[in-house]
Amino acid sequence: MKKTLLTAMTALTALGAASAADLRVDCLSPSNTLVRITDPQEKYLLLPVQENAPMAHIRVLSDGRLDETLNITLAQSNIDFYVPLRLTGRDGKDILLDVRTDNTRSNHRDANDAAWSSGLKLSDTFDTSNTEKYRPAYHHTPLYGWMNDPNGMFYKDGLWHLYYQWNPYGSKWENMSWGHSTSKDLIHWDAQEPVLYGDALGAVFSGSSVVDHDNTAGFGNDAVIALFTSAGASQVQSMAHSEDDGMTFRRYEGNPVIAYERESRDPNMFWDAENHRWVLLLASALDHEMLIFTSPDLKEWALTSKFGHGYGAQDGVWECPDLMYLPVVGTDDHKWVLICNINPGGPAGGSGTQYFVGDFDGTTFKCDSEASVTKWIDYGKDYYAAVSFSNAPADRKTLLGWMSNWEYANDVPTRQFRSANSLPRELAVFKGTDGEYYVASVPSPEVDALRGKGTALKGGQLSASARKFALPTANDGICEISFEVELKKGATAEVTLYNAQGEKVAMTLDADKDTFSMDRRESGKVDFSQQFPAVTVAPAHNGTGHYSVRLFIDRSSVEAFAADGHFAMTNLVFPENPYTHISFSSPTKGARLEKAVIWNLKL
């Protein structure tokens, strides 16, 4: 048996710091190692990660009591990056890590020589300086680690609170907890301390938060109440409350508050003022239904109805519901919209966000459309788990989505972090030329504040000979581009982002089909997944031949919106070099560029 004793002086030589704490590694067998930290003075133990290594399972004990469990791909042959394990704030003075692996090494020496066992570091800091060329400039990302669903979002006292599904111990899905960021403008985000980790009931999956203005739950006026899925042996719904505006939460002693007989998750709740009670939607994932509950106090919930069986897209699993009351554009009417995220089965394969328009009487939702009708909020590959902020000012319905797809989310070419959120969007309802009601989504007004200097482009008749314009050289070509195109019957217009290396994103407006499409098959890095190269197509719901479009270009994404919100499309891109130009052309007659502006963005 080989034992290694590292003083903090040795462990921190490269960091230029010292401490009185001892870090000791005891290899007990090829598959079991103990890491002892005696009286830690530092904030973190830095754990070495290798992305393609086998999964290790760690039990963290404080003075002999189990404090946390986590799964992590500890480095075996080389260290890709580090992640921090928090040491401060635990109950005990001495910390023990019981590390278990599926190690197939033949002896103790080989097991102890794994890169992670000699690469452990104690530190008061963890460097989160960006090391990724694809990290977005104006979309929310975690400082480090894996992120998926936005959840628990609310607004209070001038701050937008965004919680998100987070793995602090790697850049792939695992160890689900709630990370936390706040913003005053929905664009610039400040990282906060995480608020919820897993407990004996399981990992912390998605949920929602509300501001309990009237103290219905008994935790005080304006307490923030969160409901979330505890995912252990079964999926049950748990509660926590915050008395400091969402910065910290305390779990309810009576958890779980909902224990449904079937797999169900992602509770989303709102106050029904007309009936003076809370309403909650819960996704019955495998049954392709949304369960509707009501409660007077957020603790005792009664199942009142179900919706969804046989409606819309029925593939994969149903997740992340939302239900909201939206104005109908150009009228004094309102309609109820039920959002249902599904995976797989999206409009371009993999994940997607569908919705249903109808009426809700406080108990039951009834859809206006035939059961076979499917509608999508976004027709790109990379818009999922979209839900709205609660308690938003002026009764705004502000939606935020996860900008990725479960087909390849674990494999995109980043490591320090994985995944970003879409731009925030405002929702309304419009009536299409077919008489159906549809959801319109446009960038939130806060996005307009990003606009700096605008450069107007010369318009004119389009032909096969492309009109070419340079993008801003600052910030890797990051910009917004707005343009208007007039198309006669039978005409198409092609809009292409490209660079000198031949990488491109080709977009097409088609008057006869009344569609907008985006082709990213030659956009840059596409070989990390066979599902990534794709052409995505959206119905434009136009009918006039006059198309007004806004494009938002970031380092690893392109988001396209009709100016009136009648279509939206979100796609990731990973060019080896930033796009430098945009061109407008047409292989047909009858296409004209009316106007176009390239906006520098103030980052």
Phi, psi and omega per residue, in radians:
M1 nan 2.300 -3.117
K2 -1.874 2.282 3.107
K3 -2.036 2.442 3.106
T4 -2.128 2.224 3.099
L5 -2.009 2.047 3.135
L6 -1.971 2.126 2.987
T7 -1.315 2.787 3.118
A8 -1.101 -0.507 3.093
M9 -1.071 -0.747 3.129
T10 -1.191 -0.777 -3.073
A11 -1.144 -0.453 -3.048
L12 -1.903 0.226 -3.128
T13 -0.934 -0.788 -3.102
A14 -1.199 -0.364 -3.109
L15 -1.650 -0.136 3.111
G16 1.220 0.551 -3.123
A17 -2.380 2.870 -3.137
A18 -2.512 2.814 -3.125
S19 -2.743 2.917 3.132
A20 -1.514 -0.124 -3.072
A21 -1.261 2.636 3.067
D22 -1.900 2.451 3.062
L23 -2.101 2.057 -3.039
R24 -2.195 2.310 -3.132
V25 -1.997 2.088 3.118
D26 -2.035 1.965 3.080
C27 -1.511 1.916 -3.082
L28 -1.562 -0.543 3.133
S29 -2.833 2.980 3.120
P30 -1.005 -0.373 -3.075
S31 -2.017 0.076 -3.087
N32 -2.495 2.176 3.118
T33 -2.342 2.460 3.055
L34 -1.880 2.355 3.050
V35 -2.051 2.082 -3.099
R36 -1.917 2.309 3.055
I37 -2.143 1.969 -3.069
T38 -1.633 2.120 3.082
D39 0.836 1.084 -3.071
P40 -1.126 2.340 3.078
Q41 -1.769 -0.358 -3.099
E42 -1.516 2.852 -3.106
K43 -1.375 -0.551 -2.962
Y44 -2.361 2.623 2.796
L45 -1.843 2.096 -3.132
L46 -1.513 2.117 -3.065
L47 -1.758 2.218 3.135
P48 -1.366 2.333 -3.084
V49 -2.072 2.425 2.961
Q50 -2.176 2.093 -2.952
E51 -1.039 -0.661 -3.057
N52 -1.688 0.244 3.125
A53 -1.385 2.774 3.059
P54 -1.107 2.715 -3.125
M55 -1.297 2.306 3.006
A56 -1.832 2.631 -3.123
H57 -2.046 2.177 -3.048
I58 -2.112 2.262 2.945
R59 -1.823 2.190 -3.132
V60 -1.778 2.098 -3.125
L61 -1.976 2.409 3.026
S62 -1.967 2.021 -3.070
D63 0.838 0.731 3.055
G64 1.508 -0.093 3.141
R65 -1.770 2.356 -3.140
L66 -1.157 2.155 -3.050
D67 -1.965 -0.541 -3.067
E68 -2.866 2.598 2.979
T69 -2.171 2.535 -3.135
L70 -2.644 2.729 3.076
N71 -2.040 2.351 -3.023
I72 -2.696 2.510 3.101
T73 -1.540 1.383 -3.139
L74 -1.074 2.461 -3.051
A75 -1.112 2.322 3.085
Q76 -1.817 -0.984 -3.085
S77 -1.862 -0.500 3.105
N78 -2.652 2.731 -3.078
I79 -1.769 2.055 3.094
D80 -1.439 -0.727 3.122
F81 -2.927 3.034 3.120
Y82 -1.965 2.668 2.960
V83 -2.283 2.589 -3.073
P84 -1.616 2.350 2.942
L85 -1.775 2.106 -3.095
R86 -1.183 2.288 3.089
L87 -1.829 -0.633 -3.126
T88 -1.282 2.670 3.110
G89 1.488 -0.019 3.075
R90 -1.486 2.809 -3.002
D91 -1.222 -0.597 -3.001
G92 -1.778 2.915 3.084
K93 -1.470 -0.584 -3.108
D94 -1.871 2.348 -3.096
I95 -1.972 2.338 3.090
L96 -2.156 2.245 3.021
L97 -1.852 2.057 3.062
D98 -1.680 1.782 -3.006
V99 -1.747 2.173 3.133
R100 -2.180 2.300 -3.099
T101 -2.245 2.925 3.005
D102 -1.684 0.745 -3.014
N103 -1.147 2.294 3.098
T104 -1.814 0.148 3.119
R105 -1.076 2.620 -2.941
S106 -1.457 -0.385 -3.088
N107 -2.580 2.994 -3.082
H108 -1.091 -0.676 -3.108
R109 -1.045 -0.828 -3.139
D110 -1.084 -0.719 -3.139
A111 -1.120 -0.731 -3.109
N112 -1.271 -0.361 3.123
D113 -1.455 0.025 3.067
A114 -0.993 2.527 -3.019
A115 -1.010 -0.588 -3.049
W116 -1.202 -0.638 -3.027
S117 -1.165 -0.552 3.089
S118 -1.655 -0.144 -3.080
G119 -1.735 0.024 3.119
L120 -1.072 2.501 -3.141
K121 -2.428 2.453 2.959
L122 -1.686 2.433 -3.073
S123 -2.764 2.647 3.019
D124 -1.556 -0.174 -3.095
T125 -2.329 2.790 3.025
F126 -2.367 2.093 -3.028
D127 -1.320 2.014 3.108
T128 -1.903 0.291 3.071
S129 -0.990 2.389 -3.064
N130 -1.100 2.280 3.065
T131 -2.055 0.135 -3.008
E132 -1.926 2.231 3.102
K133 -1.305 -0.316 -3.126
Y134 -1.695 0.103 3.122
R135 -1.183 2.214 -3.118
P136 -1.067 2.671 -3.141
A137 -1.603 -0.507 -3.070
Y138 -2.376 0.357 2.971
H139 -1.998 2.529 -3.122
H140 -1.161 2.347 3.002
T141 -2.397 2.734 2.997
P142 -1.277 2.671 3.092
L143 -1.034 -0.647 3.098
Y144 -2.792 2.885 3.081
G145 1.536 3.096 -3.140
W146 -1.477 2.482 3.031
M147 -2.338 2.407 2.893
N148 -2.243 -2.092 -2.907
D149 -0.862 2.267 2.830
P150 -1.226 2.459 3.141
N151 -2.778 2.899 3.083
G152 1.130 0.356 -2.984
M153 -1.344 2.421 3.068
F154 -2.688 2.887 3.096
Y155 -2.064 2.409 3.097
K156 -2.805 2.266 3.019
D157 0.914 0.791 3.040
G158 1.502 -0.008 -3.125
L159 -2.081 2.363 2.969
W160 -1.616 2.184 -3.141
H161 -1.839 2.154 3.101
L162 -2.044 2.026 2.943
Y163 -1.768 2.777 -3.080
Y164 -2.713 2.641 3.065
Q165 -1.137 2.179 -2.926
W166 -2.447 2.393 2.940
N167 -1.945 1.849 -3.121
P168 -1.352 -0.069 -3.013
Y169 -2.036 0.465 3.096
G170 2.901 3.079 -3.113
S171 -1.934 0.395 2.982
K172 -2.239 2.873 -3.083
W173 -1.057 2.226 3.069
E174 3.066 2.850 2.969
N175 0.918 0.877 -3.005
M176 -1.098 2.232 3.104
S177 -2.518 -3.115 3.109
W178 -1.862 1.871 2.899
G179 -1.306 2.984 -3.000
H180 -2.589 2.291 2.997
S181 -2.385 2.682 3.106
T182 -2.271 2.712 -3.119
S183 -2.624 2.574 3.024
K184 -1.625 -0.259 -3.027
D185 -2.389 0.172 3.117
L186 1.206 0.066 -3.123
I187 -2.094 -0.868 -3.122
H188 -1.694 2.084 -2.993
W189 -2.006 2.436 3.065
D190 -1.872 2.230 3.106
A191 -1.259 2.317 3.086
Q192 -2.019 3.005 3.074
E193 -1.160 2.497 3.072
P194 -1.057 2.697 -3.030
V195 -1.966 -0.472 -3.079
L196 -2.436 2.200 3.009
Y197 -1.966 2.929 3.104
G198 -1.098 2.741 3.078
D199 -2.416 -2.800 -3.063
A200 -1.112 -0.396 3.112
L201 -1.434 -0.226 3.095
G202 2.286 -3.049 3.089
A203 -1.185 2.829 -3.112
V204 -1.718 1.850 3.098
F205 -1.573 -2.921 -3.005
S206 -1.220 2.801 3.109
G207 -2.973 -2.742 -3.107
S208 -2.525 2.863 3.104
S209 -2.292 2.585 3.075
V210 -2.363 2.758 3.002
V211 -1.678 2.025 -3.074
D212 -1.525 1.401 -3.018
H213 -1.019 -0.660 -3.005
D214 -1.800 0.267 3.053
N215 1.044 0.694 3.138
T216 -1.165 -0.485 -3.106
A217 -1.583 -0.159 3.096
G218 1.494 0.238 3.125
F219 -1.792 0.099 3.101
G220 1.964 2.659 3.087
N221 -1.062 2.365 3.102
D222 1.168 0.290 2.984
A223 -1.131 2.572 3.080
V224 -1.638 2.159 -3.101
I225 -1.962 2.243 3.107
A226 -2.010 2.365 2.929
L227 -2.037 2.410 -3.059
F228 -2.605 2.854 3.105
T229 -1.525 2.171 2.962
S230 -1.604 2.016 -3.015
A231 -1.894 1.662 3.082
G232 -2.125 -2.190 3.071
A233 -1.060 -0.569 3.030
S234 -2.348 3.006 3.070
Q235 -1.804 2.047 3.110
V236 -2.236 2.886 -3.054
Q237 -1.885 2.251 -3.069
S238 -2.075 2.866 -3.106
M239 -2.168 2.589 2.958
A240 -2.502 2.739 3.114
H241 -2.321 2.722 -3.128
S242 -2.232 2.330 3.078
E243 -1.876 0.110 3.117
D244 -2.195 0.730 3.030
D245 1.070 0.643 2.998
G246 1.525 0.146 3.134
M247 -1.421 -0.551 3.043
T248 -2.440 2.685 -3.140
F249 -2.266 2.624 3.033
R250 -2.088 2.248 -3.111
R251 -1.231 2.554 3.097
Y252 -1.299 2.321 -3.086
E253 -1.194 -0.343 -3.119
G254 -1.627 0.266 3.133
N255 -1.090 2.575 -0.017
P256 -1.438 2.710 3.131
V257 -1.610 -0.353 3.018
I258 -2.355 2.192 3.065
A259 -2.241 1.564 -3.095
Y260 -1.497 2.664 -2.997
E261 -1.305 -0.245 -3.122
R262 -2.060 2.815 3.109
E263 -1.016 2.111 -3.076
S264 -2.604 2.608 -3.039
R265 -2.797 3.023 2.993
D266 1.132 1.010 -3.134
P267 -1.088 2.350 3.116
N268 -2.309 2.130 -2.959
M269 -2.209 2.739 3.066
F270 -2.699 2.809 -3.131
W271 -1.511 2.202 3.071
D272 -1.669 1.671 -3.034
A273 -1.144 -0.598 -3.098
E274 -1.135 -0.673 -3.119
N275 -1.814 0.042 3.064
H276 0.955 0.929 3.106
R277 -2.806 2.930 3.104
W278 -1.569 2.538 3.056
V279 -2.080 2.409 -3.122
L280 -2.320 2.349 2.998
L281 -1.835 2.410 -3.136
L282 -2.323 2.275 -3.097
A283 -1.443 2.028 2.975
S284 -1.476 1.575 -2.803
A285 -0.992 -0.844 -3.025
L286 -1.516 -0.305 3.134
D287 -1.558 -0.076 -3.125
H288 0.963 0.869 3.114
E289 -2.430 2.687 2.947
M290 -1.875 2.213 3.122
L291 -1.611 2.354 -3.118
I292 -1.986 2.098 3.140
F293 -2.003 2.760 3.002
T294 -2.306 2.715 -3.105
S295 -2.739 2.525 3.040
P296 -1.491 -0.316 -2.932
D297 -2.429 0.157 3.131
L298 1.234 0.019 -3.121
K299 -1.940 -0.780 -3.129
E300 -1.816 2.026 -3.028
W301 -2.043 2.415 3.106
A302 -2.054 2.270 3.082
L303 -1.299 2.139 -3.071
T304 -1.915 -0.487 -3.126
S305 -2.916 3.020 3.067
K306 -2.350 2.628 3.045
F307 -2.470 2.518 2.921
G308 2.216 -0.427 -3.044
H309 -1.062 2.019 3.141
G310 1.557 -0.062 -3.103
Y311 -1.730 2.481 3.006
G312 1.090 -2.686 3.127
A313 -1.293 2.195 -3.044
Q314 -1.935 0.209 -3.130
D315 -1.389 2.894 2.996
G316 1.011 -2.450 3.104
V317 -2.094 2.657 3.056
W318 -1.678 2.364 -3.081
E319 -2.529 2.996 2.895
C320 0.767 1.221 3.124
P321 -1.441 2.863 2.987
D322 -2.730 2.588 3.126
L323 -2.384 2.205 -3.032
M324 -2.555 2.725 -3.107
Y325 -1.820 2.007 -2.984
L326 -2.111 2.534 3.078
P327 -1.245 2.600 3.037
V328 -1.646 2.088 -3.050
V329 -0.965 2.318 3.066
G330 1.411 0.100 -3.138
T331 -2.402 3.091 3.023
D332 -1.705 0.125 -3.074
D333 -1.486 2.870 3.025
H334 -2.354 2.709 3.034
K335 -2.341 2.676 3.029
W336 -1.557 2.426 3.122
V337 -2.189 2.202 3.096
L338 -1.864 2.074 3.135
I339 -1.632 2.385 -3.125
C340 -2.426 1.967 3.098
N341 -1.552 2.373 -3.099
I342 -2.275 2.651 3.082
N343 -2.709 2.187 -0.189
P344 -1.384 -2.932 3.114
G345 1.970 0.142 3.118
G346 -1.152 2.971 -3.032
P347 -1.132 -0.415 3.136
A348 -2.074 0.280 -3.101
G349 1.689 2.491 -3.124
G350 1.348 -2.397 -3.015
S351 -1.345 2.706 3.080
G352 -2.929 2.855 -3.111
T353 -2.094 1.834 3.092
Q354 -1.715 2.945 3.132
Y355 -2.631 2.833 3.110
F356 -2.275 2.386 3.114
V357 -1.880 2.342 -3.122
G358 -3.053 -2.505 -3.101
D359 -2.295 2.632 3.139
F360 -2.378 2.209 -3.081
D361 -1.776 0.275 -3.106
G362 1.686 -0.239 -3.134
T363 -2.271 -0.740 -2.991
T364 -2.266 2.412 3.042
F365 -1.765 2.317 3.089
K366 -2.143 2.227 -3.074
C367 -1.495 2.430 3.119
D368 -1.283 -0.546 -3.005
S369 -1.533 2.867 2.996
E370 -1.119 2.685 -3.069
A371 -1.046 -0.497 -3.076
S372 -1.383 -0.160 -3.078
V373 -1.396 2.279 3.099
T374 -2.107 2.300 -3.135
K375 -2.220 2.488 -3.074
W376 -2.153 2.404 3.081
I377 -1.257 -0.597 -3.109
D378 -2.446 2.409 -3.064
Y379 -1.842 0.201 3.053
G380 -1.459 -3.110 3.094
K381 -1.455 -0.306 -2.852
D382 -2.211 1.015 3.055
Y383 -2.526 1.940 -3.020
Y384 -2.614 2.856 3.069
A385 0.977 0.586 -3.073
A386 -1.344 2.187 3.063
V387 -2.469 2.954 -3.017
S388 -1.838 2.813 3.015
F389 -1.343 2.408 3.029
S390 -1.571 2.790 3.080
N391 1.066 0.425 -3.120
A392 -1.184 2.584 -3.118
P393 -1.121 2.641 3.104
A394 0.957 0.496 3.112
D395 0.992 0.562 3.114
R396 -1.155 2.569 3.016
K397 -1.962 1.611 -3.027
T398 -1.830 2.084 -2.997
L399 -1.839 2.492 3.068
L400 -2.347 2.377 -3.128
G401 -2.110 2.847 3.012
W402 -1.471 2.205 -3.038
M403 -1.655 1.261 3.075
S404 -2.914 -3.006 -3.084
N405 -2.558 2.361 -3.078
W406 -1.116 -0.250 3.117
E407 -1.133 -0.515 -3.049
Y408 -2.566 0.207 -3.033
A409 -1.005 -0.609 -3.138
N410 -1.318 -0.138 -2.961
D411 -2.072 -0.015 -3.128
V412 -1.079 2.692 -2.965
P413 -1.399 1.022 2.952
T414 -2.333 2.820 3.119
R415 -2.329 -0.808 -3.095
Q416 -1.011 -0.634 3.057
F417 -2.458 2.792 2.955
R418 -2.401 2.113 2.976
S419 1.704 2.597 3.090
A420 -2.303 2.933 3.023
N421 -1.738 2.672 3.085
S422 -1.191 3.015 2.936
L423 -1.146 2.580 3.059
P424 -1.181 2.553 -3.077
R425 -2.290 2.593 3.041
E426 -1.823 2.453 -3.025
L427 -1.981 2.586 2.976
A428 -2.651 3.110 3.131
V429 -2.075 2.447 3.029
F430 -2.311 2.753 3.101
K431 -1.713 2.174 -3.124
G432 -1.361 2.998 3.137
T433 -1.137 -0.304 3.107
D434 -1.571 0.072 3.122
G435 1.508 -0.111 3.117
E436 -1.438 2.662 3.028
Y437 -1.560 2.399 3.127
Y438 -2.311 2.795 3.091
V439 -1.600 2.268 2.994
A440 -1.738 2.379 3.088
S441 -2.308 2.266 3.120
V442 -2.257 2.720 3.087
P443 -1.004 2.475 3.126
S444 -1.042 2.644 -3.088
P445 -1.024 -0.448 3.115
E446 -1.076 -0.466 -3.132
V447 -1.123 -0.573 -3.119
D448 -1.068 -0.476 -3.126
A449 -1.167 -0.254 3.091
L450 -1.249 -0.376 -3.043
R451 -1.117 2.238 3.002
G452 -1.849 -2.271 3.140
K453 -1.226 2.360 3.086
G454 -1.859 2.384 3.091
T455 -1.938 1.992 -3.140
A456 -1.335 2.403 3.131
L457 -1.805 2.580 -3.113
K458 -1.291 2.214 3.136
G459 -1.539 -2.969 3.116
G460 2.482 3.114 -3.134
Q461 -1.139 2.417 -3.128
L462 -1.696 2.562 3.111
S463 -2.487 -3.042 3.121
A464 -1.149 -0.387 3.078
S465 -1.453 1.952 -2.943
A466 -1.244 2.499 2.927
R467 -1.522 2.103 -3.003
K468 -1.988 2.410 -3.128
F469 -2.415 2.472 -3.129
A470 -1.411 2.479 3.015
L471 -1.489 2.866 3.118
P472 -1.005 2.453 3.112
T473 -1.411 -0.383 3.140
A474 -1.309 2.635 3.012
N475 0.984 0.664 3.049
D476 1.044 0.594 3.086
G477 1.323 0.190 3.127
I478 -1.108 2.301 -3.077
C479 -2.951 3.017 2.877
E480 -1.970 2.465 3.088
I481 -2.207 2.155 3.046
S482 -2.009 2.421 -3.134
F483 -2.640 2.738 3.087
E484 -2.215 2.318 -3.113
V485 -2.222 2.358 3.055
E486 -1.826 2.161 -3.113
L487 -2.105 2.209 2.995
K488 -1.474 2.985 -3.123
K489 -0.981 2.312 3.119
G490 1.490 -0.044 -3.066
A491 -1.631 2.681 3.003
T492 -2.334 2.704 3.056
A493 -2.223 2.400 -3.139
E494 -2.010 2.281 -3.111
V495 -2.170 2.166 -2.997
T496 -2.280 2.239 2.933
L497 -1.625 2.382 -3.089
Y498 -2.760 2.937 3.032
N499 -2.312 3.108 -3.062
A500 -1.208 -0.291 -3.130
Q501 -1.481 0.011 3.125
G502 1.524 0.070 3.061
E503 -1.340 2.409 -3.032
K504 -2.717 2.709 2.955
V505 -2.104 2.000 -3.054
A506 -1.815 2.156 -3.131
M507 -2.031 2.530 -3.091
T508 -2.359 2.311 2.941
L509 -1.828 2.240 -3.058
D510 -2.132 2.011 -3.064
A511 -1.176 -0.755 -3.082
D512 -1.185 -0.730 3.124
K513 -1.438 -0.260 -3.077
D514 0.928 0.951 -3.083
T515 -2.300 2.787 2.956
F516 -2.158 2.282 -3.127
S517 -2.256 2.765 3.116
M518 -2.409 2.229 -3.114
D519 -1.973 1.996 -3.140
R520 -1.964 0.343 -3.064
R521 -1.148 -0.388 3.099
E522 -2.111 0.560 -3.004
S523 -1.393 -0.221 -3.088
G524 2.545 -2.256 3.064
K525 -1.214 2.076 3.141
V526 -2.355 -0.076 -2.984
D527 -1.564 0.070 3.124
F528 -1.322 -0.234 3.092
S529 -2.727 2.381 3.123
Q530 -1.232 -0.281 3.108
Q531 -1.491 -0.173 -3.044
F532 -1.314 -0.840 3.121
P533 -1.065 2.216 -3.022
A534 -2.815 2.713 2.912
V535 -1.990 2.151 -3.127
T536 -1.936 2.482 -3.017
V537 -2.296 2.359 3.132
A538 -2.179 2.414 2.946
P539 -1.172 2.347 -3.054
A540 -1.526 -0.312 -3.118
H541 0.849 0.851 -3.043
N542 -1.784 -1.278 3.074
G543 1.436 -0.129 -3.102
T544 -1.884 -0.351 -3.042
G545 1.476 -0.118 3.106
H546 -1.835 1.946 -3.050
Y547 -1.912 2.216 3.091
S548 -2.073 2.143 -2.956
V549 -2.270 2.523 2.995
R550 -2.076 2.243 3.073
L551 -1.973 2.357 3.086
F552 -2.058 2.030 -3.073
I553 -1.851 2.105 3.008
D554 -2.108 -3.096 -3.013
R555 -1.117 -0.434 -3.113
S556 -2.471 0.506 3.127
S557 -2.754 2.685 2.980
V558 -2.291 2.128 3.066
E559 -2.011 2.283 -3.129
A560 -2.101 2.362 3.114
F561 -2.322 2.410 2.808
A562 -1.169 2.473 -3.085
A563 -1.038 -0.545 3.100
D564 -1.556 0.051 3.084
G565 1.434 0.133 -3.046
H566 -1.264 -0.268 2.942
F567 -2.581 2.717 3.051
A568 -2.510 2.552 -3.136
M569 -2.582 2.236 -3.100
T570 -2.174 2.166 3.126
N571 -2.413 2.375 2.976
L572 -1.310 2.612 3.014
V573 -2.510 2.597 -3.137
F574 -2.349 1.236 3.131
P575 -1.196 2.464 3.066
E576 -1.090 -0.598 3.062
N577 -2.269 2.576 -3.095
P578 -1.035 2.623 3.026
Y579 -1.184 2.422 -3.048
T580 -2.003 -0.292 -3.043
H581 -2.465 2.795 2.952
I582 -2.269 2.472 3.119
S583 -2.257 2.673 3.087
F584 -2.191 2.282 -3.137
S585 -2.681 3.047 3.073
S586 -2.715 2.298 3.059
P587 -1.443 -0.010 -3.068
T588 -2.103 3.018 2.974
K589 -1.581 2.748 3.036
G590 1.589 0.345 3.089
A591 -2.047 2.302 -3.094
R592 -2.409 2.305 3.019
L593 -1.468 1.939 -3.092
E594 -1.374 -0.829 3.116
K595 -2.804 2.750 3.093
A596 -2.765 2.517 3.122
V597 -2.399 2.319 2.991
I598 -1.777 2.126 -3.081
W599 -1.792 2.088 2.895
N600 -1.133 2.516 -3.120
L601 -1.874 2.421 3.114
K602 -1.560 1.818 -3.021
L603 -1.700 nan nan
